[in-house]
Every structure is written in C-alpha cells, then in structure tokens.
Amino acid sequence: MIQLLIYQPNNKKIHAKLPAGEYLVGSASTCQIRLNFPGVSPVHCRFVVENHQLFVADLQSVNGTRINGNLITPNELYQLDSDADIEIGTVSIAFKLKDNSFGDAKKSVRTGNSSPKNADTPELDAFGKEKIPVLKISNVSDKDRPIIQEIKKLAHKELLSRLNLKKMAVTGVAVADLEAQAKKTIAEIMKELNVDLPNSLPKGTIEQELLHEAIGLGPLEYLLKEDDITEIMVNGPDNVYVERGGVLYRTDTAFADNYQVLAAIERIVSPLGRRIDESSPMVDARLADGSRVNAVIPPLSLVGPSITIRKFSKKPLEASDLIRFGSISQDVVDFLATCIKLRKNIIISGGTGSGKTTLLNVLSSFLPNRERIITIEDAAELQLHQEHLVRLESRPANVEGRGEISIRDLVRNSLRMRPDRIVVGECRGGEALDMLQAMNTGHDGSLTTVHANSPRDALARLETLVMMAGFDLPLKAIREQIASAIHIIVQISRERDGSRKVTHVSEITKMEGEVITMQDIFLFRHDGWSEDGKMLGEHVPTGSVPSFMEDVERAKLKLDIDMFNPDKRGRK
C-alpha cells in the first residue's frame, strides 16, 4: 500500500492510498487518478505499485513528468525513493509507505518548470528577488516560444493577404463560416511554409494560436476559458500575467507582436462604439460577459500595448460564497440586508482590486424586486437580477471631442426617471454632489462605491469629490450633506494572502461641530496566519448598537440585537 499526498494549484491537498496495481494519471476521465489542471496531458503518466514500491513512467506527455525537479525519459519505468517529489504539470505529489506519516512538513505548490523548492526557499532571480511562478496554459516551452512566434508572424501576414478578415466580419459573415474559412486557409499556409517543427511543438498548437489571433483575442482566449483566473494582465506581446486564487502568475502564452495586441484591443472596443489610437491612447471597455477591460497603448505605455481584464465569474457570487471564503460573516450579511430593507444609504469603500464591485453586486441582490432600480456605471459590470431594472452606461467623447455623456449627467437624468433606488458603480468625480443631493431629497436606499483605505478616509474622499463639482461650498456645508445622506460605510480590503475581507462596518451618527462622528458596528479581528500563509481571524461586534433600532422595530423586521454583543459565543 502506497500513501499519496497531492498538492493541487488551488492550494487544496488530497490524500490517497494505492494498493498494488497500475494507475493511469492525467486529465482524461478514463484515468484512475484524474488531475484536471493546466499542464496535465489527457494521459500524462503511469503509476505502478508493486512490493510496497512506487514506479513512475511518463507516457510522452506534452510537459513531461519530473522527479525531484528532473525530467524523466518517456516510456521508461523509474523506481522512486520514499521521499521523492513528483511534478505533473502544475500538480505536485509526495508519497510515503503505508507505515510512514507525512508529518507537518509544509510544501509549496510548484508550477511550470520550476525546480522543487521549500516554501522557505523560493526561487530567486539574478537580483535576489523571488521569481513569479509560471502557469502552464498553452503547453509551449520557453525554448519553443521564439520559434512559434516567428512562424505566427509569417503565417499571419500571408493570412491577411488571402483573407480580408476585417471586411468579412463587418459584412456580417457568420462566426462559424468565418472560423471555417480561417481554419482552412491557415492549414494551407502551414503546409506551404514547410517548416521543420521540433517534436515538442505540435502543428495543431500553432494553427490554434493563429486562429485565435486571426478572429479572436489571441492567447487571451485560453485565459478567458479558465474559470479560476480572476485577472488577466498583458504587458506587451511577450508578457502575459494572471491572478488565480489571489496569487500572481506569469503564463507561457504570448502574442505574435504589438500589432496582434492592438488587434485584440480593437476587437474588444469596436463593438462598443469606443476607440483607441495615438490621440486617445487609453480606453475602458467590457467583454460580452461583463468583464471589465482597460487598455493603454504607446506612446503612454513604454512596454507596448497593455491590457488589464478583470474577469467576472460565470456564476455571480452570492452572500453565501463570501461567507464561505471568510470575506464576511453571517451576522454582517444579516445586518446589511436589514439596512437595505430600511432604505439606508450605503457606501462601499476600498482600494483597487479589493472587491468593491463584487460586494456591491451581493448587497444589490437584497434590493426588493418590486422597486424600480437604476444602475449607473462607466463600464457596465453590475449583474443585478431584479425585474424592474434600468441600466445606464456613460459614453466617452467621439473623434471630434463631442458627444460625451458623463456619470454626472446620468445621475442627474436618473432623477427624472422615477427611481426607487439608484446604484452608482463608483463615485469618482463631481457626481458625488448630485448623488448626495438625491439621497437627501427622497431617493434613499441608494448604494455606491468609492476608493478609500478606511471609513474615515472615505468621508475625506467624498468631501474632495464634492469639491470637484465646481461649486464653492463651505466645508461645513459639505460635511452636513454627507452626514445627512450617508448612513453606513462598509470597508473592504485585499489582504496580503490575496483574500478579501470586510474590515469595518461603520455607522455615521451625527455632526459635532465641524466633525462627522461615526461608530464601528463590526470589525474584522486578525488572529494571525496559518501554516500555508492564509490570514486567520473573525468578524466581531464592537458592542455599539445602531442608532436606528427603533426603525427596525417599526418596520417589523427581524434583527437579533444579540448580534451586537461582543461576548456572544464566548467572544471577548
């Protein structure tokens, strides 16, 4: 009997026991040990358990099988020592005999072709800094990537001369027909090029990458299909990074050249009526699934065209998901849901990438279905499912510098649209004043987000945004507007381990002189770090009771006042 410990890329560990016999390992459903992760071939390798020993043979997999960091020869059977490490794509496997235990040793999940390393001894670059791990997506090695890039450049020029892809797309050729014609032409071009390819570089891989760059978004097509990737970052054609599970990875994918990156940007922004060129070298856009896109091109970007995509989950996150992730507690969810039912105005505050829009989506799900809701955004991201919903999106100026419709214009117009609730994706300018005025004139129960690092900073940020409206208002008047309009501030932050945590739920109480006073209702108490580097802690009440408990009773809503007791469940 052999005991395995499988370290998956998502930081999960699986224990397995193998009696005597043979086992196929790979991503295919026919394998006895299925590892459906990047870099794992359908039938990757074979395990043989015999006489309490483990033998491994690589079955000519694309990325090979490594033992203690060394590639093994395909089709040869290797006997493993008891403490050997096996690398299969992005999965690491340790094994022991039945009588031995794994102990509490901490192992790191290894990706790409990096050598085995302990979590305390990361791989370093020439400057002594920790390297970013590589995530295998395209299964093209660093050695073969320059070859495939040159072939793609030659083939793409020929493809453009034979097929006017842009004209075909504009004239309304069906996607399936466009893809079929492109595939046929690419196959002909590859046959005519007659280039000797290394054994590790299948012809089909090049043809697939050419097809993606011809009619799709190039290597981004691979990444957009990976559900666990949350962010895609392109720094020029040769450097494509992703965030997965809160961890940054460099991928083995790449564009052919700068022109292909620009072509991908054009395919994203053109259907939205937006443009990007030297006179307007920055653009915000979105994909069909709502994912947010930002692009910057030269001369502003010195590394070549840059793309940042914040992917949206195919299945929108719910409150239960955030509770499971430890981002929020059930008590905090119940309290905020009650605030929304009471039509309290809520601001979600946080830094870039902290999860403000995700939390806004979750809180918006508590909005009543029978109310008229108007959402206002720069690039439509919110995924609300209420029946009576109007979605508004701002519009940039055209080539002549005309036709711009700002967030502020939309906020003003929304007041004439009989809204019950107004949800502004983010306040970042003079629209903050119009939003506050709307909240103070009967349009309560609204939600928005701001960039700030704490609840107190959020108030200062709002003051600054109101001043950007262009009116010379006294600071005290601005603060009175804020104190009267805003009821709850929810602070969310991205922690060192990549997790997102709601750190404060604060209530604005009143004005004392020229100072806005507030009280914290819930806080996140940090209790340290786990062995695998994850933050430990819990959301605890401060003992402060919201000032609007009478409103809760009057509305006949159920809200257990004991949730504000810091001694609940033995907490101190």
C-alpha positions as a printed Julia matrix, in Angstrom:
572×3 Matrix{Float64}:
   0.0    0.0     0.0
   1.35   3.45   -1.02
   0.1    6.69    0.51
  -0.04   9.8    -1.74
  -0.41  13.46   -0.87
  -1.47  15.51   -3.9
  -0.84  19.28   -3.74
  -3.21  20.99   -6.2
  -2.72  24.51   -7.7
  -5.76  25.8    -5.76
  -3.89  25.06   -2.51
  -6.07  22.03   -1.74
  -4.44  18.79   -0.59
  -5.81  15.32   -1.31
  -4.76  12.13    0.47
  -4.93   8.88   -1.5
  -3.98   5.26   -0.82
  -2.94   3.0    -3.67
  -2.94  -0.78   -3.31
  -0.83  -2.94   -5.65
  -1.67  -2.36   -9.31
  -1.28   0.03  -12.25
  -2.85   3.51  -12.47
  -3.11   5.97  -15.35
  -2.64   9.6   -14.34
  -3.92  12.55  -16.42
  -6.76  14.96  -17.13
  -8.88  12.49  -19.1
 -11.95  10.96  -17.45
 -10.61   7.48  -18.24
  -7.63   7.93  -15.89
  -7.78   6.27  -12.48
  -6.05   9.34  -10.97
  -7.62  12.36  -12.67
  -5.8   15.7   -12.42
  -7.78  18.2   -14.47
  -5.32  21.1   -14.15
  -3.19  23.24  -16.54
  -0.12  21.47  -17.87
  -1.53  17.96  -17.32
  -1.91  15.91  -20.52
  -5.04  13.73  -21.04
  -2.94  10.62  -20.3
   0.16  12.01  -18.67
   1.96   9.16  -16.89
   1.56   5.73  -15.28
   1.96   4.72  -11.64
   2.83   1.12  -10.76
   2.57  -0.1    -7.16
   4.39  -3.37   -6.56
   6.0   -4.91   -3.48
   5.35  -1.74   -1.47
   7.29   0.31   -4.03
   6.13   3.06   -6.42
   7.26   3.16  -10.05
   6.51   6.01  -12.5
   6.64   6.12  -16.3
   5.97   9.22  -18.42
   3.63   8.46  -21.35
   5.07  11.04  -23.77
   3.18  13.89  -22.12
   3.47  17.42  -23.52
   5.21  18.91  -20.48
   6.9   15.77  -19.25
   7.0   14.28  -15.76
   9.57  15.43  -13.22
  11.05  13.61  -10.25
  12.79  15.9    -7.77
  12.86  18.56  -10.48
  14.43  16.38  -13.19
  12.6   15.34  -16.34
  12.38  11.58  -16.79
  12.75   9.79  -20.13
   9.34   8.91  -21.67
   8.19   5.28  -21.51
  10.9    4.26  -19.02
   9.85   2.94  -15.61
  11.51   4.69  -12.65
  11.56   3.36   -9.11
  11.1    6.17   -6.6
  12.73   6.72   -3.25
  10.4    7.18   -0.31
  10.89  10.98   -0.11
  10.74  11.73   -3.85
   8.61  14.57   -5.23
   6.67  14.08   -8.46
   5.66  17.05  -10.64
   2.84  16.6   -13.17
   2.03  19.94  -14.82
   1.0   22.31  -12.01
   0.39  19.45   -9.56
   2.94  18.22   -7.03
   2.72  14.73   -5.47
   4.56  13.36   -2.45
   4.33   9.75   -1.33
   5.13   7.59    1.67
   4.88   3.93    2.52
   1.75   2.99    4.45
   3.58   2.79    7.77
   5.1    6.27    7.48
   3.39   9.58    8.06
   3.65  12.82    6.14
   4.16  14.79    9.34
   3.58  18.52    9.38
   6.12  19.41    6.71
   4.98  22.41    4.66
   5.33  22.01    0.89
   4.8   24.64   -1.78
   2.68  24.11   -4.88
   5.03  24.29   -7.84
   4.07  25.48  -11.27
   5.65  25.34  -14.69
   9.19  24.01  -14.94
  10.44  25.48  -11.68
  12.67  23.25   -9.6
  11.35  21.72   -6.37
  11.68  24.17   -3.56
  10.61  24.52    0.01
   8.22  27.37    0.87
  11.05  28.94    2.86
  13.49  28.86   -0.06
  11.69  30.36   -3.09
  13.33  30.53   -6.5
  15.24  33.8    -6.9
  16.2   35.86   -9.94
  19.58  37.43  -10.72
  18.8   40.33   -8.37
  17.95  38.07   -5.43
  14.2   38.68   -5.68
  11.59  35.94   -5.64
  10.5   34.9    -9.14
   6.87  34.94  -10.19
   5.77  31.31  -10.73
   4.87  30.19  -14.26
   1.38  28.89  -15.06
   1.3   26.47  -17.97
  -1.62  27.32  -20.26
  -0.5   26.83  -23.88
   1.93  23.94  -23.18
   4.61  25.73  -25.23
   8.02  25.78  -23.54
  10.2   28.9   -23.25
  12.63  27.24  -25.68
   9.95  26.73  -28.35
   8.13  30.06  -27.89
  10.5   32.14  -30.15
  10.03  29.54  -32.92
   6.25  29.67  -32.73
   6.31  33.5   -32.66
   8.29  33.72  -35.91
   6.05  31.19  -37.62
   2.96  33.09  -36.46
   4.31  36.38  -37.85
   4.99  34.85  -41.28
   1.71  32.96  -41.38
  -0.39  35.9   -40.21
   0.91  38.2   -42.96
   0.02  35.56  -45.52
  -3.39  35.06  -43.91
  -4.2   38.78  -44.16
  -3.24  38.85  -47.84
  -5.53  35.92  -48.63
  -8.48  36.69  -46.36
  -9.83  40.15  -45.65
 -10.95  39.13  -42.16
 -11.97  42.63  -41.1
 -14.18  43.11  -44.15
 -15.72  39.67  -43.7
 -16.56  40.46  -40.07
 -18.06  43.86  -40.94
 -20.18  42.48  -43.79
 -21.85  40.08  -41.37
 -20.31  36.72  -42.25
 -21.45  34.18  -39.67
 -18.89  33.39  -36.98
 -18.95  29.7   -37.83
 -18.3   30.42  -41.55
 -15.56  32.92  -40.69
 -13.87  30.38  -38.45
 -14.16  27.61  -41.04
 -12.59  29.74  -43.78
  -9.82  30.91  -41.46
  -9.05  27.32  -40.38
  -8.87  26.14  -43.98
  -6.59  28.98  -45.05
  -4.32  28.56  -42.01
  -3.92  24.85  -42.73
  -2.93  25.66  -46.36
  -0.43  28.3   -45.23
   1.18  26.0   -42.68
   1.54  23.3   -45.34
   3.2   25.75  -47.75
   5.6   27.13  -45.13
   7.12  23.65  -44.82
   8.96  24.46  -41.58
  10.59  21.66  -39.59
   8.96  21.77  -36.17
  10.53  20.29  -33.03
   8.79  17.21  -31.65
   7.69  19.18  -28.6
   5.78  21.67  -30.75
   2.67  20.14  -32.37
   1.48  21.69  -35.61
  -2.05  21.89  -34.2
  -0.87  24.18  -31.41
   0.44  26.75  -33.89
  -2.7   26.54  -36.01
  -4.89  27.04  -32.93
  -2.9   30.12  -31.81
  -3.08  31.55  -35.34
  -6.85  31.07  -35.4
  -7.23  32.82  -32.03
  -5.19  35.8   -33.23
  -6.96  35.93  -36.59
 -10.58  36.02  -35.4
 -10.39  36.09  -31.59
  -8.42  37.69  -28.81
  -5.19  35.76  -29.33
  -3.79  33.99  -26.25
  -6.48  35.66  -24.14
  -8.87  33.03  -25.5
  -7.07  30.39  -23.41
  -7.22  32.52  -20.27
 -10.84  33.61  -20.56
 -11.92  29.95  -20.52
 -10.19  29.3   -17.18
 -12.88  29.89  -14.57
 -10.44  30.19  -11.66
  -8.48  33.07  -13.26
  -9.79  36.38  -11.92
  -7.48  38.91  -13.56
  -5.56  38.99  -16.86
  -2.69  41.46  -17.38
  -0.88  41.92  -20.7
   2.37  43.93  -20.57
   3.27  43.99  -24.26
   3.15  40.95  -26.56
   5.55  38.68  -24.66
   4.48  39.16  -21.04
   1.04  37.86  -20.07
   0.24  37.55  -16.36
  -2.82  36.3   -14.48
  -4.16  36.27  -10.96
  -5.55  33.0    -9.67
  -6.58  32.37   -6.09
  -5.15  35.76   -5.12
  -1.68  34.73   -6.42
   0.1   36.35   -9.38
   1.42  34.03  -12.12
   3.32  34.57  -15.36
   1.84  32.47  -18.18
   3.6   30.66  -21.02
   1.32  32.35  -23.6
   2.24  35.32  -25.8
   1.04  37.42  -28.73
   2.93  37.36  -32.04
   3.79  41.08  -31.86
   2.45  44.51  -30.86
   0.09  44.58  -33.82
  -1.69  41.48  -32.58
  -2.19  43.04  -29.14
  -3.63  46.14  -30.82
  -5.9   43.94  -32.95
  -7.25  42.24  -29.82
  -7.96  45.65  -28.24
  -9.77  46.78  -31.38
 -11.97  43.68  -31.34
 -12.96  44.49  -27.76
 -13.69  48.23  -28.08
 -15.12  48.5   -31.62
 -18.5   46.81  -30.9
 -18.98  49.25  -28.0
 -18.51  52.32  -30.19
 -15.26  53.23  -28.43
 -11.88  53.93  -29.95
  -8.2   53.78  -29.12
  -5.41  55.44  -31.11
  -2.49  57.82  -30.57
  -4.86  60.74  -29.98
  -6.85  58.72  -27.43
  -4.4   56.1   -26.12
  -6.48  54.89  -23.15
  -9.87  53.21  -23.1
 -12.24  51.49  -20.69
 -14.48  48.78  -22.12
 -16.09  45.46  -21.27
 -16.39  41.99  -22.72
 -19.67  40.32  -23.63
 -19.83  38.62  -20.22
 -19.41  41.95  -18.39
 -15.7   41.57  -17.59
 -14.01  44.96  -17.2
 -11.27  45.88  -19.69
  -8.72  48.71  -19.59
  -6.23  49.24  -22.39
  -3.28  51.64  -22.75
  -1.14  51.87  -25.89
   2.07  53.7   -26.86
   3.18  56.45  -26.51
   1.76  56.25  -22.96
   2.77  52.62  -22.43
   6.51  52.11  -22.84
   6.31  48.29  -22.87
   3.91  48.07  -25.79
   0.11  47.81  -25.74
  -1.15  46.94  -22.27
  -4.44  45.21  -21.42
  -5.99  44.61  -18.0
  -9.08  42.4   -17.77
 -10.97  41.86  -14.54
 -12.94  38.71  -15.23
 -16.44  38.17  -14.0
 -17.49  34.8   -12.75
 -19.96  32.98  -14.99
 -21.99  32.42  -11.85
 -22.23  35.66   -9.84
 -21.02  35.31   -6.27
 -23.68  35.27   -3.58
 -23.56  36.19    0.09
 -23.1   32.51    0.99
 -19.96  32.41   -1.17
 -18.43  35.41    0.62
 -19.24  33.8     3.98
 -17.58  30.57    2.84
 -14.48  32.49    1.71
 -14.29  34.22    5.1
 -14.75  37.65    3.5
 -17.79  38.42    5.62
 -19.82  36.81    8.42
 -23.47  35.8     8.56
 -24.19  38.47   11.2
 -22.71  41.2     8.99
 -24.75  39.95    6.0
 -27.96  39.93    8.05
 -27.26  43.44    9.34
 -26.51  44.9     5.89
 -29.57  43.17    4.38
 -31.7   44.82    7.07
 -30.09  48.21    6.32
 -31.02  47.83    2.66
 -34.62  46.92    3.52
 -34.75  50.02    5.76
 -33.58  52.12    2.77
 -30.34  53.17    4.42
 -27.79  54.73    2.07
 -24.65  52.6     1.94
 -21.17  53.36    0.63
 -18.69  50.56   -0.04
 -15.13  51.79    0.42
 -11.91  50.03   -0.57
  -8.77  50.08   -2.65
  -8.28  48.94   -6.23
  -8.99  45.22   -6.62
 -10.36  44.9    -3.1
 -13.72  43.52   -4.27
 -15.95  46.61   -4.05
 -17.96  45.78   -7.17
 -18.38  42.14   -6.12
 -19.67  43.22   -2.71
 -21.93  45.82   -4.35
 -23.37  43.03   -6.51
 -24.03  40.89   -3.46
 -25.68  43.71   -1.49
 -27.74  44.71   -4.53
 -29.25  41.22   -4.52
 -31.13  42.25   -1.34
 -32.92  45.09   -3.15
 -36.67  44.4    -3.41
 -37.87  43.02   -6.72
 -40.89  45.32   -6.85
 -38.88  48.56   -6.86
 -37.56  50.47   -9.87
 -33.77  50.27   -9.77
 -31.46  52.38  -11.94
 -27.77  51.46  -12.2
 -25.22  53.97  -13.47
 -21.7   52.88  -14.47
 -18.68  53.85  -16.53
 -18.49  50.35  -17.99
 -21.46  48.13  -17.18
 -20.32  45.5   -14.68
 -23.12  45.03  -12.17
 -25.11  41.81  -12.51
 -28.47  42.56  -10.91
 -31.41  40.23  -11.47
 -34.35  42.32  -10.29
 -37.31  42.51  -12.64
 -37.66  46.32  -12.85
 -34.1   47.33  -13.73
 -32.73  50.13  -15.94
 -29.0   50.02  -16.75
 -27.23  53.2   -17.83
 -23.65  53.46  -19.08
 -21.56  56.59  -19.67
 -20.16  57.43  -23.1
 -16.79  58.98  -23.97
 -16.34  61.8   -26.47
 -16.1   60.97  -30.17
 -13.18  61.73  -32.5
 -14.27  65.37  -32.68
 -14.35  65.64  -28.89
 -18.14  65.78  -28.76
 -20.95  63.6   -27.51
 -19.54  62.75  -24.08
 -22.13  61.63  -21.51
 -20.58  61.56  -18.04
 -21.62  59.71  -14.9
 -22.76  63.05  -13.51
 -25.05  63.6   -16.49
 -26.57  60.17  -15.95
 -27.09  60.73  -12.21
 -28.92  63.99  -12.93
 -31.03  62.36  -15.64
 -31.86  59.36  -13.44
 -33.7   61.67  -11.03
 -36.25  62.28  -13.8
 -36.75  58.54  -14.35
 -38.77  57.9   -11.16
 -36.16  55.72   -9.43
 -36.87  53.9    -6.18
 -33.17  53.1    -5.83
 -30.07  54.47   -7.54
 -26.95  52.29   -7.69
 -23.82  54.11   -8.9
 -20.97  51.76   -9.79
 -18.37  54.2    -8.48
 -18.25  57.85   -7.47
 -15.05  59.36   -8.78
 -15.92  62.96   -9.6
 -18.49  65.75   -9.28
 -21.35  63.23   -9.46
 -20.78  62.72   -5.72
 -22.59  66.02   -5.06
 -25.58  65.03   -7.2
 -25.64  61.63   -5.51
 -25.68  63.2    -2.03
 -28.44  65.62   -3.05
 -30.5   62.72   -4.41
 -30.06  60.81   -1.15
 -31.16  63.88    0.79
 -34.24  64.53   -1.33
 -36.2   61.31   -1.11
 -34.04  58.87   -3.11
 -32.84  56.98   -0.07
 -31.76  53.36   -0.07
 -29.07  54.04   -2.68
 -25.67  52.35   -2.97
 -22.31  53.33   -4.43
 -18.58  52.73   -4.04
 -15.54  54.97   -3.51
 -11.79  54.42   -3.45
 -10.52  54.82    0.13
  -8.46  52.9     2.67
 -10.67  53.36    5.74
 -14.15  54.64    6.65
 -12.7   57.95    7.81
 -10.72  58.26    4.57
 -13.95  57.56    2.66
 -15.52  60.66    4.21
 -12.49  62.76    3.25
 -12.66  61.31   -0.26
 -16.32  62.27   -0.57
 -15.51  65.82    0.51
 -12.86  66.04   -2.23
 -15.22  64.63   -4.87
 -17.95  67.14   -3.95
 -15.44  69.98   -4.36
 -14.72  68.64   -7.88
 -18.32  69.55   -8.82
 -17.15  73.13   -9.28
 -19.22  74.83   -6.59
 -17.56  76.92   -3.9
 -19.34  75.28   -0.98
 -18.19  75.74    2.63
 -16.57  72.64    4.07
 -19.1   72.52    6.9
 -21.99  72.51    4.42
 -20.4   69.63    2.52
 -19.94  67.64    5.72
 -23.53  68.3     6.76
 -24.68  66.95    3.39
 -22.55  63.8     3.86
 -23.63  63.24    7.47
 -27.28  63.61    6.5
 -27.11  61.44    3.35
 -24.82  58.53    4.24
 -25.83  56.02    6.9
 -23.44  53.08    6.58
 -19.87  52.71    5.31
 -18.61  49.18    4.55
 -14.82  48.95    4.27
 -13.33  46.06    2.29
  -9.65  45.37    1.7
  -7.42  42.93   -0.11
  -5.07  41.22    2.33
  -1.5   40.0     1.9
  -2.62  36.43    1.13
  -4.85  37.63   -1.71
  -8.09  37.22    0.26
 -10.7   39.97    0.52
 -12.08  40.9     3.92
 -14.79  43.28    5.09
 -12.76  45.02    7.8
 -15.24  47.66    9.06
 -18.99  48.19    9.09
 -19.41  51.73   10.42
 -22.44  53.92   11.04
 -22.35  57.69   10.58
 -24.11  59.11   13.61
 -24.14  62.9    13.59
 -22.15  66.13   13.38
 -20.27  67.51   16.37
 -19.14  71.0    15.48
 -17.5   70.57   12.07
 -16.58  66.91   12.55
 -18.62  63.96   11.28
 -18.87  61.31   14.0
 -19.21  57.62   13.4
 -19.21  54.35   15.31
 -17.92  50.93   14.25
 -20.6   48.23   14.41
 -18.46  45.28   13.24
 -14.71  44.85   12.83
 -12.52  42.07   11.48
 -10.21  40.81   14.22
  -6.94  39.43   12.86
  -5.73  36.38   14.81
  -2.53  35.53   12.91
  -1.55  33.37    9.94
  -1.99  29.69    9.12
   0.86  27.39    8.11
   0.0   27.81    4.44
   0.09  31.61    4.69
  -3.63  32.28    4.99
  -4.99  35.02    7.23
  -6.84  33.87   10.34
  -9.49  35.91   12.14
 -13.18  36.58   12.54
 -15.74  39.35   12.28
 -16.71  40.57   15.73
 -19.21  43.17   17.01
 -17.78  46.16   18.85
 -20.68  46.43   21.3
 -22.07  49.57   19.64
 -25.76  49.29   18.78
 -27.01  51.06   15.63
 -28.92  54.25   16.32
 -31.81  53.17   14.07
 -33.0   50.11   16.03
 -36.37  51.85   16.51
 -36.71  51.94   12.71
 -36.1   48.18   12.65
 -38.9   47.58   15.16
 -41.24  49.98   13.36
 -40.65  48.13   10.06
 -41.3   44.8    11.85
 -38.01  43.37   10.62
 -36.24  40.58   12.43
 -32.8   41.64   13.65
 -31.4   39.91   16.71
 -29.93  42.64   18.92
 -27.69  40.0    20.47
 -25.56  40.06   17.3
 -24.09  43.35   18.56
 -23.0   41.77   21.84
 -19.17  41.31   21.85
 -19.49  38.5    24.41
 -21.65  36.4    22.08
 -20.38  32.8    21.74
 -17.76  33.5    24.39
 -16.0   36.29   22.49
 -14.22  38.97   24.46
